[in-house]
Amino acid sequence: MSLYISQQNVRDAYGRIRPHVQNTPLVKSMTLSGLTGTNALFKLENLQMTGSFKERGAVNKLLTLREEEKSVGVIAASAGNHAQALAYHANRLGISVKIVMPRYSPIVKIKSTEHWGAEVILAGDTFDDAMAHSREIVEQEGRVYIHPFDDPLIAAGQGTVGIELLESEYGDEIDAVLVPVGGGGLIAGIAAYIKSVRSDITLIGVEESTCDAMHQALQAGTPTLVNAAPVIADGIAVGEVASDNLKVVNACVDEVVSVTSDEIANAIMLMLEIEKLVVEGSAATPLAALLNNRLPQLKGKNVVSIVSGGNIDVNLLSRIIDQGLAFDGRVARIQTVVQDRPGNLEQLLTTFRHRGANVLEVHHHRLSPTAPIGQVGVTVTVETRDRTHQEDIIRALQESNYPIL
């Protein structure tokens, strides 16, 4: 099957972009290897200058523009990593760049894109509105529109990750590569290259279950529009994959799996806690798949997870950590009732102390509708070791006649 990205396309892209991007580290985690039952390797694209792999495709596209195209400038609609990557490299290369974002985009994303040298235009309430406005500017100004994933030069640039993987010190030992999937540019580029050089390597895509556009497209045999609702992995929340990328995935990718938001939050937390790495939701999907047994056939194998980016809103990070701790069984919020008498609350808390749980918060609900007359609702938030520890605490409370609500 002839694909729109060839091995030579990716090699040509690498020759162009090598002076402009980082050859990011490929590192092994002993702790995560133990937790996943694999030899867990991580390609740290979060260490690119603007924090994601998107730089590879963006600069490859920019370097192939004709002089007259450079003179009129470029434009894109994006509220994320593509915007920052394009802004940074266009500014470096002396090319005018405009980025159209929905008017309610997070301030941090607007400021970051402006910091890298782009003129940011806020238009519309949704990404589709911003996209439509960017197309109007193309008509008015003749700027070159640079799509985040539906472009062979973009996909070939992203595919250069595959070259670095195979040329790394672990290259000869790699059994499988796990790639986050949104519009399909990253996995199409990597898969087209790796399968042409090492067909024995297994390529697996990972999506968030609430926005599985690639899975649905593979099932339907054609790109299918899905509801790209707000998700924790916002970097891959794409409503419809590119048809050319779908063809590459269909030909070169062995499997596409999905993970839940809770599983992603837990993976983000573990990367931060264990590896001291800040990663965004999309970048945590491969680890989430390994941790939650989506790929049991990879046990004992040398598995590379592409850590696609690290651009996560710090205001969101604390909430994600809390969600990840709860999923991991390390924080529990337990609701019960106690008799409305002096000393009864202290007696309740003694049960937690005897079971080795650290109490973080206690809330008294005197007006709780679930508490009978003469009793008071209580919510206790505690740190626990794991789910087994939580079950032990709940059992002890029930044995002491505290109902669990």
PyMOL commands that set and color helices and strands:
alter all, ss='L'
color gray80, all
select helices_A, chain A and resi 7-17+30-36+45-47+54-63+67-72+81-92+107-115+127-141+152-158+160-166+171-173+185-197+213-220+234-236+243-252+261-275+282-291+296-298+314-327+344-354+387-399
alter helices_A, ss='H'
color red, helices_A
select strands_A, chain A and resi 26-28+39-44+74-77+97-101+119-122+144-145+176-180+202-208+255-259+302-307+331-339+358-365+375-383
alter strands_A, ss='S'
color yellow, strands_A
deselect
rebuild
show_as cartoon
